[in-house]
Amino acid sequence: MKVAIGCDHAGITMKNEITPVLDELDIDWEDFGTNSEKSCDYPDFGERVSEEVSKGSVERGILICGTGIGMSIVANKFPGVRAALCSEDYSAKMSRLHNDANVLVLPGRIIDGNTAGNIVRVWFKTDFEGGRHQRRLDKITAIEKRLNK
């Protein structure tokens, strides 16, 4: 599995804390920045990662900003991207199980690195359940197609 990861200045510490977890899970990842604590604009990095997921260059993405809200807004603008902001294990599990989320968004200023690491583990180890949930995803896809004409 190939994963794109990106953050703004508020997420750099957390990004550095979770990349070893990706290595532990034997996940191939590519860093789309930032790599500095200097103030920067989250939409720039959210766009890079989300575009990679949307066009299928990577299977999944991880985005991190202060609250995760901004990155979530950016990511969910892209066709086929289902970004889920998760700050605990249950949401991470359900975002995969029921929503087949393909972008995990983490709040760098709200949770600690250990919590983020656990969320990442749960998110990558949980498969999409399908069934009735696929019908719902199909409806989301239909909405995207209708709005992006």
C-alpha positions as CSV (number, residue, x, y, z in Angstrom):
1,M,0.0,0.0,0.0
2,K,1.2,3.5,-0.9
3,V,0.2,6.4,1.4
4,A,0.7,10.2,0.9
5,I,1.2,12.2,4.1
6,G,1.1,15.9,4.5
7,C,0.8,18.5,7.2
8,D,1.1,22.2,8.0
9,H,3.3,23.7,10.7
10,A,0.9,22.6,13.4
11,G,1.2,19.0,12.4
12,I,4.9,18.6,11.8
13,T,5.6,17.1,15.3
14,M,2.8,14.6,14.9
15,K,3.8,13.6,11.4
16,N,7.3,12.8,12.7
17,E,5.7,10.7,15.5
18,I,3.5,8.7,13.2
19,T,5.8,7.9,10.3
20,P,7.6,5.3,12.4
21,V,4.2,3.7,13.0
22,L,3.7,3.5,9.2
23,D,7.2,1.8,9.0
24,E,6.1,-0.6,11.7
25,L,3.0,-1.5,9.7
26,D,5.2,-1.9,6.6
27,I,3.4,0.8,4.7
28,D,5.1,2.6,1.9
29,W,4.6,6.4,2.4
30,E,5.6,9.6,0.7
31,D,6.0,12.9,2.5
32,F,4.3,15.8,0.8
33,G,5.4,18.4,3.4
34,T,5.7,20.6,5.2
35,N,9.0,19.9,6.9
36,S,9.2,23.0,9.0
37,E,7.5,24.6,11.9
38,K,7.5,27.9,10.0
39,S,3.9,29.1,9.5
40,C,2.4,27.9,6.2
41,D,-1.0,27.4,4.7
42,Y,-2.7,24.0,5.2
43,P,-4.7,24.1,1.9
44,D,-1.4,23.8,0.0
45,F,-0.5,20.4,1.6
46,G,-4.1,19.2,1.9
47,E,-4.4,19.7,-1.9
48,R,-1.2,17.8,-2.7
49,V,-2.2,14.7,-0.7
50,S,-5.9,14.8,-1.7
51,E,-5.1,15.1,-5.4
52,E,-2.8,12.0,-5.2
53,V,-5.6,10.0,-3.5
54,S,-8.3,11.4,-5.9
55,K,-6.3,10.4,-9.0
56,G,-5.4,7.0,-7.6
57,S,-1.6,7.5,-7.4
58,V,-1.8,6.4,-3.8
59,E,-4.4,4.3,-2.0
60,R,-4.7,6.4,1.1
61,G,-3.6,9.7,2.6
62,I,-2.9,11.2,6.0
63,L,-3.3,14.9,6.7
64,I,-2.5,16.8,9.9
65,C,-3.2,20.3,11.0
66,G,-3.9,22.0,14.3
67,T,-7.6,20.9,14.7
68,G,-7.9,18.7,11.6
69,I,-10.9,20.8,10.5
70,G,-9.2,22.8,7.8
71,M,-7.5,19.7,6.2
72,S,-10.8,17.9,6.3
73,I,-12.6,20.6,4.4
74,V,-9.8,20.7,1.8
75,A,-9.6,16.9,1.3
76,N,-13.4,16.4,0.9
77,K,-13.4,18.8,-2.0
78,F,-11.7,16.2,-4.2
79,P,-13.7,13.6,-6.1
80,G,-13.5,10.1,-4.6
81,V,-11.8,11.3,-1.4
82,R,-13.5,10.4,1.8
83,A,-11.6,12.1,4.6
84,A,-12.3,11.4,8.2
85,L,-11.2,13.5,11.1
86,C,-10.4,11.1,14.0
87,S,-9.2,11.9,17.5
88,E,-9.8,8.5,19.0
89,D,-9.8,4.8,18.0
90,Y,-13.5,4.2,17.6
91,S,-14.0,6.9,15.0
92,A,-10.9,5.6,13.2
93,K,-12.4,2.1,13.1
94,M,-15.8,3.2,12.0
95,S,-14.5,5.5,9.3
96,R,-12.9,2.5,7.7
97,L,-15.5,-0.1,8.5
98,H,-18.6,1.9,7.4
99,N,-17.3,4.8,5.3
100,D,-14.3,3.3,3.6
101,A,-12.4,6.5,4.4
102,N,-9.3,6.9,2.3
103,V,-7.8,9.9,4.0
104,L,-7.2,10.0,7.7
105,V,-7.1,13.5,9.2
106,L,-5.5,14.0,12.6
107,P,-5.7,17.0,14.9
108,G,-2.0,17.8,15.7
109,R,-2.8,20.2,18.6
110,I,-5.6,18.2,20.2
111,I,-4.2,14.7,20.7
112,D,-0.8,13.4,21.6
113,G,1.5,11.3,19.5
114,N,0.7,8.0,21.3
115,T,-3.0,8.5,20.6
116,A,-2.3,9.4,17.0
117,G,-0.1,6.2,16.6
118,N,-3.0,4.1,18.0
119,I,-5.4,5.7,15.6
120,V,-3.1,5.1,12.7
121,R,-2.8,1.4,13.6
122,V,-6.5,0.9,14.0
123,W,-7.3,2.8,10.7
124,F,-4.9,0.8,8.6
125,K,-5.8,-2.6,10.2
126,T,-9.6,-2.1,9.7
127,D,-11.1,-3.1,6.4
128,F,-14.3,-1.8,4.8
129,E,-17.3,-3.9,5.7
130,G,-19.2,-3.4,2.4
131,G,-22.8,-4.6,2.3
132,R,-25.3,-1.9,3.1
133,H,-22.5,0.6,3.6
134,Q,-21.5,0.2,-0.1
135,R,-25.0,1.4,-1.1
136,R,-24.4,4.5,0.9
137,L,-21.0,5.2,-0.6
138,D,-22.6,4.7,-4.1
139,K,-25.0,7.5,-3.2
140,I,-22.2,9.8,-2.2
141,T,-20.4,9.0,-5.5
142,A,-23.6,9.9,-7.3
143,I,-23.8,13.2,-5.5
144,E,-20.2,14.0,-6.4
145,K,-20.9,13.2,-10.1
146,R,-24.0,15.3,-10.1
147,L,-22.3,18.3,-8.5
148,N,-19.1,18.1,-10.6
149,K,-20.8,18.2,-14.0
